[in-house]
Amino acid sequence: MYAGRPEAQAAAFARHVDRLKAGGCGAVAVTSMGGHFCIRQLEAISSLPLIDAIPALDRHFAASGLRRVGVLDSRNAMASRLYGVGSVEVMAPADEDLPTVHATYVAMAAAAEATDAQCRYLAEQGQKLHEAGAEAIVLGGTDLFLAFDGRPPPYPLIDSALVHAAAIARVAMGA
């Protein structure tokens, strides 16, 4: 993701998809929002249908009536405005904040826990986005819930992992 080589990453994912297909799977999901940087390349070569988080988020946003959301995530996901979500305007933290938001998220995810300082910082970034017009803040990174668990902010949150998990469950249940 950070090397900017989506074709190479898609090829690596495709080898895993082939193994899952050989094991009897009927569909596959890239459960990391960061991993979606190569989702279009993977779609083109995947031997199984993909349960893509981007259309799932688009459907969720459209159903909710939201027009503008903010996103907290890795640098790539924030800078890409969630890899092309089209049903809403996606706002990212200010350019000067992107490196620190990214580093805070990556450090928190690597530690599998959030410090009080990390929680405060990410909540403040969400607040800035909310004050700038975001109707809800999307937790793009799968580990970002750690920063808000038990600490509900004064603005709505949307956990992209939960939205994607619901889409995966619908496919698994044949709905």
Helices and strands as residue ranges (DSSP letters): H 6-22, G 34-38, H 39-45, H 53-64, E 68-72, H 75-79, H 81-84, E 89-91, H 98-111, H 116-131, E 136-139, H 145-148, E 157-159, H 160-172
